[in-house]
Amino acid sequence: MQAIKLSTDQMRMMSLFQNVTGAVARDCIDDEKQDRVIFVVNNGKMGLAIGKGGMHIKSLQNMVKRNVELVEFDEDPAKFLTNLLNNKLVSEVKLNTRADGIKQAIVMVDPRKKGIVVGREGRNAEKARLLAKRYFDIGSVLINSPERASVEL
């Protein structure tokens, strides 16, 4: 696990997050390219962070005037990526090291749900790449779907 340095702005955002939600953010990523702020919350704190009917997130979005996204942290990189990309849609995460030495995660999803997992304009895939690199030095995240076997009738 790598040490993460936070800017003054990120610390300010995390403080605001804690005041609004009552949950502690362990990290904050300002993703200007996608016009969003991503908060990483500790395991089991997702409900508290979201608030009843999403009210904490809505308040936060109004305050920061950007989209706010949450990710639940996990020490296990495979579980972390599953949380990040939607645990209902991810069937498996395989971790390996490529021949060039770069750590890689291969995320297996149902072919019919791949578009949802990747997200509009790849925003979810991009978030997965950003956070996998930041926390686990995983340089490559592939989202694959096994081809459906053809059935002979």
WOGI-V415687 format. One record per residue. N is the residue number from 0. PSI is psi in whole degrees, -180 to 180 (none if undefined). Layout:
((N:PSI) (N:PSI))
This chain:
((0:135) (1:153) (2:139) (3:127) (4:136) (5:141) (6:168) (7:-42) (8:-43) (9:-41) (10:-37) (11:-44) (12:-41) (13:-36) (14:-45) (15:-45) (16:-47) (17:-42) (18:-41) (19:-42) (20:-25) (21:-4) (22:151) (23:128) (24:135) (25:-11) (26:159) (27:126) (28:125) (29:101) (30:86) (31:-34) (32:-39) (33:9) (34:56) (35:160) (36:127) (37:124) (38:137) (39:122) (40:156) (41:155) (42:130) (43:-2) (44:8) (45:-46) (46:-45) (47:-44) (48:-41) (49:-43) (50:164) (51:122) (52:21) (53:16) (54:-35) (55:-43) (56:-42) (57:-44) (58:-46) (59:-43) (60:-39) (61:-37) (62:-43) (63:-8) (64:34) (65:166) (66:143) (67:128) (68:145) (69:146) (70:135) (71:127) (72:152) (73:140) (74:-28) (75:117) (76:-37) (77:-43) (78:-40) (79:-48) (80:-35) (81:-46) (82:-45) (83:-40) (84:-5) (85:98) (86:-16) (87:-21) (88:-15) (89:125) (90:-30) (91:150) (92:123) (93:133) (94:135) (95:177) (96:126) (97:168) (98:-30) (99:5) (100:-4) (101:132) (102:140) (103:144) (104:131) (105:116) (106:121) (107:129) (108:160) (109:131) (110:-32) (111:-15) (112:2) (113:-41) (114:-39) (115:-43) (116:-45) (117:-38) (118:162) (119:130) (120:26) (121:19) (122:-36) (123:-40) (124:-41) (125:-42) (126:-42) (127:-44) (128:-47) (129:-51) (130:-34) (131:-39) (132:-45) (133:-40) (134:-36) (135:9) (136:38) (137:115) (138:-12) (139:129) (140:118) (141:135) (142:110) (143:155) (144:130) (145:141) (146:140) (147:134) (148:139) (149:140) (150:125) (151:132) (152:none))
